[in-house]
Amino acid sequence: MSDNRQSLSDLASLTANAPAPAAGETPAAADAPIAPAQPAAPLRQQEIDSLGRAYATGRRKDAVARVWVKPGTGKITVNGRDQEVYFARPTLRLVINQPFGVTDREGQYDVIATVKGGGLSGQAGAVKHGIAQALSKYEPALRSAVKAEGFLTRDSRTVERKKYGRAKARRSFQFSKR
């Protein structure tokens, strides 16, 4: 018990030199001044170009997407075409809109993206990565929500290389007994 009183008195001397609470009092009941809470980590600066857009690069598999985000009506343009035309599969459109759903910003930002390389699935992942990065640059307060979902991390999984003596990366050639 004496160790607890000693540590409480040490703690009290560290925080504004307040007297330690008596043996019967709880630390909350003491009349010691409460130190203000430490502010959270400083927010990052908003990164916007002269046209009021935030830019980011997204990558997935072999696809690289350059993404610009600006306030608007929710229109998403990929390589000069509407998202419904470029990404015909509904699942790919769902992938692209995930960052907006997590941050409750659906229909509030226009997106312009140019994508090169890879297939449609990799390109959709690259656009999603780019949108998440650009959103966190436009509104730094959204960074923690987007990061918690893992959208800021580049998905580094790629196709395994083909090995010699194999049909593909791991598949063997068909075996013939005779």
trRosetta pair geometry for C-beta under 8 A, 3 or more apart (Angstrom, degrees):
i j d omega theta_ij theta_ji phi_ij phi_ji
1 4 5.7 -50 -159 30 40 112
1 5 6.7 35 148 -14 68 103
2 5 5.6 -52 -149 38 40 110
2 6 6.1 42 152 -22 69 105
3 6 5.6 -54 -146 37 32 112
3 7 6.3 27 157 -16 66 106
4 7 6.0 -57 -145 38 29 105
4 8 6.3 29 155 -18 64 108
5 8 5.7 -55 -147 38 31 112
5 9 6.4 30 155 -18 65 105
5 20 7.0 90 -171 156 74 145
5 23 6.9 -26 -96 -98 127 80
6 9 5.9 -57 -150 36 30 108
6 10 6.4 31 151 -19 64 105
7 10 5.5 -50 -147 36 35 114
7 11 6.2 38 152 -21 66 105
8 11 5.6 -52 -146 37 32 112
8 12 6.2 34 154 -20 65 105
8 20 5.2 105 120 -150 95 111
8 21 6.6 -68 161 37 138 87
8 27 6.6 -141 -141 -86 118 112
9 12 5.6 -50 -144 36 34 113
9 13 6.4 34 155 -20 64 103
9 20 3.8 -48 -96 -62 72 147
10 13 5.9 -56 -150 34 31 109
10 14 6.6 29 152 -19 63 106
11 14 5.7 -57 -153 34 33 111
11 15 6.4 3 160 4 69 108
12 15 6.3 -68 -140 50 30 90
12 17 7.7 50 144 -164 73 21
12 18 4.9 -101 -167 79 93 80
12 19 6.4 -13 161 136 144 13
12 20 4.5 -161 15 -81 154 65
12 21 7.7 179 -74 -12 140 66
12 32 6.4 -113 -136 -110 101 154
13 17 5.9 17 -147 -117 53 57
13 20 8.0 -25 -35 -54 79 95
15 18 6.2 -25 96 16 84 109
15 32 7.4 73 102 160 110 131
15 35 5.2 -108 -159 -30 108 129
16 32 7.1 140 76 -179 116 95
16 33 5.4 -78 118 67 163 108
16 35 6.0 -175 -26 -74 116 96
18 30 7.2 108 148 137 127 128
18 32 3.3 77 171 -138 152 108
18 33 6.2 -162 -81 30 127 70
19 30 7.6 -154 85 -168 77 123
19 32 6.9 -150 52 -83 58 100
20 30 7.8 -88 172 -119 28 153
21 25 4.1 -123 179 89 112 115
21 26 6.9 -42 154 104 165 15
21 27 5.5 -148 -4 -99 144 47
21 29 6.9 94 -137 71 136 82
21 30 3.9 -109 -85 -73 103 122
21 32 7.5 -90 -59 -16 86 118
22 25 4.8 82 53 7 79 108
25 29 4.8 -135 -165 81 95 116
25 30 5.7 106 137 -70 137 76
26 29 4.7 87 55 5 80 105
26 30 7.6 -128 93 -22 45 80
27 30 5.8 -37 -158 4 40 118
27 32 7.9 -38 -170 33 73 130
39 42 7.5 49 117 -77 120 63
43 140 4.6 114 177 116 104 132
43 141 6.5 -26 -126 -73 136 65
44 136 7.7 44 54 156 140 91
44 137 7.9 -70 112 -117 130 52
44 140 4.4 -165 60 -133 83 132
44 143 6.8 78 19 -37 122 156
45 140 7.1 130 69 -54 7 147
46 54 7.9 -92 -175 -90 78 117
46 137 7.1 99 -157 163 50 56
46 138 6.6 30 -153 -160 96 28
46 139 7.5 6 -112 -92 104 26
46 140 6.0 -116 -76 -20 65 105
47 54 6.0 91 88 -133 79 91
47 55 7.8 -86 126 41 109 72
47 137 4.3 -54 52 -172 106 108
47 138 7.7 -78 61 -69 65 41
48 52 5.9 -7 180 -142 124 34
48 53 6.6 140 -154 65 77 24
48 54 5.7 -57 -98 -74 65 72
48 137 7.8 156 -63 139 57 96
48 138 6.7 75 -82 -117 96 71
49 52 7.4 -59 71 10 65 17
49 53 5.4 -14 40 60 105 80
49 54 7.7 168 -2 -93 82 26
49 55 6.4 45 -29 -17 122 113
51 70 7.3 -61 124 -91 92 145
52 70 5.5 80 111 -137 88 115
52 71 7.4 -56 149 22 119 92
53 68 4.5 7 171 -174 138 104
53 69 6.4 144 -162 67 80 37
53 70 4.3 -59 -99 -64 79 106
53 112 7.9 -33 -141 34 146 113
54 68 7.1 152 74 -155 42 54
54 69 4.9 -20 58 59 95 95
54 70 7.4 163 13 -74 68 57
54 134 4.5 140 108 -170 103 81
54 135 7.4 147 82 -71 146 18
54 137 4.2 158 -166 93 125 107
54 138 3.7 -118 -19 -60 146 90
55 66 7.3 -12 -164 -175 99 86
55 67 7.1 150 -154 84 51 53
55 68 5.4 -21 -97 -99 74 74
55 134 6.4 -55 -166 -111 7 106
55 137 7.5 -52 53 86 41 158
56 67 5.3 -20 65 65 80 102
56 69 7.7 5 14 -1 104 109
56 130 4.9 162 98 -159 95 67
56 131 7.7 -173 64 -60 127 9
56 132 7.9 -112 108 74 159 50
56 133 3.4 168 -173 102 150 111
56 134 3.9 -138 10 -58 116 75
56 137 6.1 173 -60 0 111 135
57 64 6.7 -14 -171 -171 103 92
57 65 7.0 153 -161 81 53 54
57 66 5.8 -24 -105 -103 75 61
57 67 7.3 163 -97 18 23 83
57 130 6.0 -61 180 -108 14 101
57 133 7.2 -32 51 77 40 159
58 64 7.5 154 83 -160 51 45
58 65 4.3 -11 61 60 99 107
58 67 5.9 37 -5 -11 111 127
58 125 7.7 -165 154 127 117 55
58 126 4.4 136 114 177 98 59
58 127 6.0 153 71 -90 149 11
58 128 6.8 154 -166 66 153 42
58 129 3.3 142 -149 82 103 91
58 130 2.8 -100 -17 -38 114 79
58 131 7.1 -2 -53 2 147 56
58 132 7.6 99 -100 36 120 86
58 133 6.3 -173 -75 12 83 123
58 154 8.0 170 -160 -109 58 89
59 63 7.0 163 -151 89 50 60
59 64 5.4 -10 -103 -107 83 69
59 65 7.4 -165 -72 22 37 74
59 126 5.5 -1 -125 -123 16 97
59 129 6.2 -71 38 89 42 155
59 154 5.4 11 69 -141 100 122
60 63 5.4 -8 66 59 76 104
60 118 7.1 83 92 -137 75 174
60 122 4.8 -173 107 -162 94 68
60 123 7.5 -157 64 -64 111 12
60 124 7.9 -55 66 73 152 49
60 125 3.2 171 -167 103 175 114
60 126 4.3 -135 20 -58 95 70
60 128 7.7 39 -37 47 145 96
60 129 6.0 165 -45 -9 102 133
60 154 7.4 -155 -80 -161 59 77
60 155 5.5 29 -125 55 89 108
61 118 4.8 112 94 -122 112 129
61 119 7.6 -20 96 30 154 80
61 121 7.7 60 0 97 148 87
61 122 3.5 -79 47 -121 128 129
61 125 7.0 90 2 60 95 136
61 126 7.8 -91 40 -48 77 104
61 155 7.9 -10 -37 95 63 104
61 157 7.5 -26 -82 94 73 69
61 158 5.8 130 -135 -116 58 71
61 159 7.3 50 -148 -20 103 87
62 117 4.5 -120 135 162 87 112
62 118 4.0 165 70 -69 80 84
62 122 6.1 33 44 152 63 162
62 158 7.4 89 -51 -136 73 107
63 115 5.9 -2 -171 -172 108 105
63 116 7.1 162 -149 84 61 39
63 117 4.9 -178 -104 91 42 85
63 118 3.2 -75 -50 33 88 140
63 119 7.6 -92 -53 42 120 37
63 122 3.9 153 -5 129 121 100
63 123 4.4 -153 -143 -82 153 55
63 125 7.0 121 61 63 130 88
63 126 4.1 -129 113 -22 108 143
64 115 7.2 163 83 -150 43 58
64 116 5.6 -13 59 60 90 87
64 117 5.7 49 11 37 81 126
64 126 6.1 -157 -123 -156 12 145
65 113 5.3 -7 -172 -169 110 114
65 114 7.0 160 -153 81 60 41
65 115 4.5 -18 -100 -98 85 85
65 123 6.7 113 -67 -160 111 67
65 126 3.8 143 -9 132 109 104
65 127 4.7 -164 -140 -78 169 56
65 129 7.2 135 48 61 118 92
65 130 4.5 -113 99 -18 110 144
66 113 6.7 158 79 -153 50 59
66 114 4.9 -1 52 54 101 92
66 115 7.9 -161 22 -73 62 42
66 130 7.0 159 -156 -137 10 149
67 111 6.4 -24 -162 -163 98 100
67 112 7.4 149 -155 81 49 49
67 113 4.7 -10 -103 -103 75 93
67 127 6.4 126 -83 -146 123 62
67 130 3.2 135 -3 143 134 122
67 131 5.6 -118 -179 -65 157 53
67 133 7.3 122 61 60 126 99
67 134 5.1 -121 110 -25 109 140
68 111 7.2 150 79 -156 54 49
68 112 4.6 -8 57 59 104 97
68 113 7.5 -167 24 -73 64 49
68 134 6.9 166 -140 -136 18 150
69 109 5.1 2 -170 176 97 132
69 110 7.4 157 -153 79 49 48
69 111 5.6 -14 -101 -102 73 75
69 131 6.5 106 -73 -140 126 66
69 134 4.0 138 2 133 120 127
69 135 6.0 -67 125 -69 176 59
69 138 5.6 -101 96 -29 117 144
70 109 6.7 148 76 -157 26 81
70 110 5.5 -18 67 58 81 95
70 138 7.9 -174 -100 -113 36 143
71 108 6.6 -46 -140 161 75 76
71 109 6.0 -65 -108 -106 35 63
71 110 7.3 30 113 11 18 86
72 75 6.2 -68 129 28 134 91
72 108 7.6 108 58 154 45 32
72 109 6.0 56 36 -168 82 25
72 110 3.1 15 41 -26 153 105
73 107 6.6 -32 174 -170 48 75
73 110 6.5 36 38 -69 60 97
74 100 7.9 90 -130 -153 95 161
74 106 6.6 35 -118 168 130 57
74 107 3.6 -43 -55 -123 140 47
74 108 6.7 47 -68 4 86 27
74 109 6.9 62 -95 57 49 43
74 110 7.0 -47 -4 -83 7 56
75 82 7.7 -74 -165 -126 89 88
75 110 4.9 3 56 -126 84 94
75 111 7.5 -156 99 35 51 63
76 82 7.4 86 80 -163 65 58
76 83 4.2 22 92 -38 111 130
76 96 6.6 111 178 144 163 137
76 97 7.9 -114 -36 -77 155 85
76 110 7.4 -173 -76 -161 42 52
76 111 4.4 5 -120 58 77 111
76 113 7.4 3 -174 6 86 112
77 80 6.6 7 172 -122 110 13
77 81 6.9 153 -158 72 73 24
77 82 6.4 -48 -107 -98 66 40
77 83 7.3 -108 -86 -41 20 75
77 110 7.8 15 3 178 98 94
77 111 6.9 -176 31 95 61 64
77 112 5.1 -5 65 -115 107 66
77 113 6.9 170 91 28 57 67
78 81 6.1 -34 71 66 70 78
78 82 7.9 21 26 139 78 12
78 83 5.7 84 -4 -97 112 67
78 86 4.2 -123 76 63 119 168
78 87 6.9 59 33 -20 157 97
78 113 4.9 -15 -111 72 71 105
78 114 7.7 148 -164 -95 54 27
78 115 6.2 -2 -169 1 102 117
78 123 7.8 98 -173 153 137 119
78 127 6.5 -38 -108 -100 121 148
79 86 6.2 132 43 -112 103 139
79 113 7.4 -35 -30 100 57 73
79 114 5.8 94 -88 -130 63 61
79 115 6.0 -75 -47 35 107 81
81 85 4.5 -104 168 84 116 123
81 86 4.6 137 88 -54 117 98
82 85 4.9 86 61 9 83 103
82 86 7.0 -172 85 -3 38 90
83 86 5.9 -60 -135 45 34 102
83 87 5.5 -18 -178 34 74 105
83 93 5.8 111 144 -117 116 98
83 96 6.4 -148 -150 84 138 163
84 87 7.4 -60 -113 66 16 69
84 88 7.4 54 172 -110 51 47
84 93 7.0 20 -92 -89 57 142
85 88 7.3 -7 -167 -76 23 77
87 92 3.9 -137 -171 108 120 125
87 93 5.3 158 104 -62 123 74
87 96 6.7 167 26 -21 167 136
87 120 6.5 141 -118 -170 76 110
87 123 7.9 -157 -84 97 104 109
87 124 5.8 92 -116 -89 137 111
88 92 7.8 50 53 42 40 130
89 92 4.6 85 74 2 97 104
89 93 7.3 -170 96 -5 54 83
89 120 7.3 110 18 133 118 140
90 93 5.5 -56 -152 38 42 111
90 94 6.3 47 149 -24 71 102
91 94 5.5 -49 -150 33 36 115
91 95 6.6 42 149 -24 65 100
92 95 5.5 -46 -152 29 36 115
92 96 6.7 37 150 -19 64 102
92 120 6.1 -49 -105 152 154 105
92 121 6.9 -119 -100 -102 106 52
92 124 4.1 -127 -157 -88 92 153
93 96 5.7 -50 -150 34 36 113
93 97 6.4 22 156 -9 67 111
93 124 8.0 -89 -55 -134 27 126
94 97 6.1 -67 -146 44 29 102
94 98 6.9 58 152 -54 62 86
95 98 6.0 -28 -162 -15 33 117
95 124 4.7 72 82 150 134 119
95 125 6.6 -56 164 -77 137 56
95 128 5.3 -84 151 -57 83 139
96 124 5.7 -95 -56 -157 90 86
96 127 5.3 -12 -119 104 100 122
96 128 5.5 -130 -113 -72 39 82
96 131 6.9 99 -171 -10 70 150
97 100 5.2 -56 -167 43 69 114
97 101 6.0 72 137 -27 86 103
97 106 6.9 42 -171 -116 111 99
98 101 5.6 -59 -146 36 34 112
98 102 6.4 32 161 -21 69 105
98 128 5.9 25 43 -143 111 122
98 149 7.5 -173 155 151 110 147
98 151 6.9 -178 110 -95 113 130
99 102 5.9 -54 -147 33 32 110
99 103 6.4 6 163 3 65 113
99 128 6.4 158 -21 -163 106 74
99 131 4.8 179 41 111 146 108
99 132 4.3 -153 -100 -82 137 77
99 135 5.7 177 156 4 129 151
99 146 5.9 22 -141 -123 96 110
99 149 7.9 178 -105 75 60 144
99 151 5.4 142 -89 178 97 165
100 103 6.3 -73 -145 51 28 95
100 105 4.9 -107 -147 77 75 81
100 106 4.6 106 144 -85 117 61
100 107 7.9 117 176 -3 139 45
100 108 7.7 168 -147 35 110 89
100 109 7.1 -149 -104 39 115 110
100 131 7.4 -53 -37 157 86 135
100 135 7.8 -166 -79 -90 61 148
101 104 7.6 25 -171 -74 29 38
101 106 6.2 37 -82 -61 57 113
102 145 5.7 161 143 149 101 103
102 146 6.3 122 98 -97 136 58
102 149 5.1 -72 -122 -32 156 156
102 151 7.2 -164 24 -16 157 141
103 135 6.4 -173 4 167 165 144
103 139 7.8 130 -175 77 144 136
103 142 4.8 20 -129 -147 134 124
103 145 5.4 127 -95 100 77 139
103 146 6.4 -12 -58 -62 115 91
105 108 4.6 -90 -173 44 77 126
105 109 6.1 25 150 -7 117 109
105 135 7.1 160 56 -140 158 127
105 139 8.0 -179 -84 22 150 151
105 142 7.5 -16 -29 -109 138 150
109 135 7.3 -135 -10 -100 173 92
109 138 7.6 125 -116 80 137 166
111 127 7.9 89 156 -176 139 106
111 131 6.0 -21 -120 -106 141 107
111 134 7.9 131 -123 76 94 149
113 127 5.1 41 -169 -125 168 104
113 130 6.4 124 -121 88 115 146
113 131 7.8 -51 -73 -60 130 89
115 123 4.5 80 167 -151 149 108
115 126 6.1 128 -130 85 108 129
115 127 6.3 -53 -74 -61 128 99
117 122 7.5 -71 118 112 79 131
117 123 7.8 159 81 -81 56 90
118 121 7.9 -107 157 69 111 63
118 122 3.3 -98 172 88 140 138
118 123 5.6 172 89 -49 112 75
118 126 7.2 143 45 -21 151 133
119 122 5.3 93 51 17 65 101
119 123 6.9 -123 105 -6 32 95
120 123 5.5 -57 -144 39 31 113
120 124 6.3 33 157 -22 66 103
121 124 5.9 -51 -149 33 30 110
121 125 6.6 29 152 -15 62 105
122 125 5.6 -55 -150 38 34 112
122 126 6.3 36 151 -22 67 105
123 126 5.5 -51 -146 35 34 113
123 127 6.4 34 154 -19 66 102
124 127 5.8 -51 -147 35 32 110
124 128 6.4 35 152 -20 64 105
125 128 5.6 -52 -148 35 33 113
125 129 6.4 34 153 -19 65 104
125 155 6.2 -61 176 37 135 135
126 129 5.7 -52 -148 36 32 112
126 130 6.3 31 153 -17 64 108
127 130 5.6 -56 -147 40 32 112
127 131 6.2 35 154 -22 67 104
128 131 5.8 -52 -145 34 29 110
128 132 6.4 29 156 -18 63 106
128 151 6.6 -107 151 -148 95 105
129 132 5.9 -57 -151 36 28 111
129 133 6.4 26 153 -17 64 108
129 151 6.7 -172 -110 178 50 72
129 152 7.7 107 -152 -131 74 24
129 154 6.2 58 -147 -107 147 66
129 155 7.5 -130 -72 5 129 88
130 133 5.7 -55 -146 37 32 110
130 134 6.1 27 158 -16 68 109
131 134 5.8 -58 -143 41 29 107
131 135 6.1 33 157 -23 65 107
132 135 5.8 -52 -145 33 27 112
132 136 6.6 23 157 -14 61 106
132 146 4.8 156 -160 -172 98 129
132 151 3.6 -164 -111 135 160 118
132 152 5.6 -137 132 -73 121 60
133 136 6.1 -62 -154 38 29 106
133 137 6.6 25 150 -17 64 108
133 152 6.3 113 -83 -128 71 77
134 137 5.5 -56 -149 37 35 111
134 138 6.2 30 154 -17 69 106
135 138 5.8 -57 -143 39 31 106
135 139 6.3 -28 174 39 68 95
135 142 5.6 -69 144 97 102 145
135 146 6.3 147 85 -69 121 152
136 139 7.2 -71 -126 72 25 61
136 140 6.5 53 178 -118 64 44
136 142 5.8 -130 -99 86 60 90
136 143 4.1 81 -145 -95 111 80
136 146 5.5 -118 -63 50 110 146
136 147 7.6 73 -100 -43 146 92
136 152 6.6 15 -11 -92 157 122
137 140 7.4 13 -135 -74 20 73
139 142 4.5 59 99 -2 108 113
140 143 5.6 -15 -169 -20 54 118
141 144 7.8 -44 176 17 45 97
142 145 5.5 -61 -165 43 63 111
142 146 5.7 53 143 -18 89 109
143 146 6.0 -65 -146 43 29 105
143 147 5.7 26 160 -19 69 114
143 152 7.5 36 -158 -63 78 148
144 147 5.7 -56 -137 40 28 110
144 148 6.2 35 159 -28 63 105
145 148 5.9 -51 -149 28 27 113
145 149 7.1 18 154 -10 58 105
146 149 6.1 -62 -159 38 34 106
146 151 4.9 -76 -178 58 86 119
146 152 5.8 92 124 -41 102 99
147 150 7.5 47 -179 -74 38 24
147 151 7.4 -100 -86 48 26 73
147 152 4.9 -22 -100 15 73 132
150 153 5.3 -46 -167 30 73 116
159 169 7.6 -157 168 -52 79 138
160 169 4.0 80 98 -145 109 154
160 170 7.4 27 95 -28 145 95
161 169 6.4 120 85 -113 28 98
162 166 6.6 -160 -171 82 76 104
162 168 5.9 -95 -114 -167 94 39
162 169 5.5 -98 -98 -78 45 55
163 166 4.6 52 72 21 90 128
163 169 6.3 76 -4 -157 88 43
163 170 7.6 56 19 -80 120 41
166 169 6.8 -20 118 134 144 11
166 170 6.5 -68 -163 -141 147 9
166 171 6.2 119 180 70 97 49
166 172 6.2 -73 -129 -99 74 43
166 173 7.4 -163 -147 -31 31 74
167 171 4.6 -53 61 101 106 102
167 172 6.5 59 0 135 100 13
167 173 5.2 136 -55 -81 101 59
168 171 4.4 45 34 30 99 108
172 175 7.1 17 121 -47 125 93
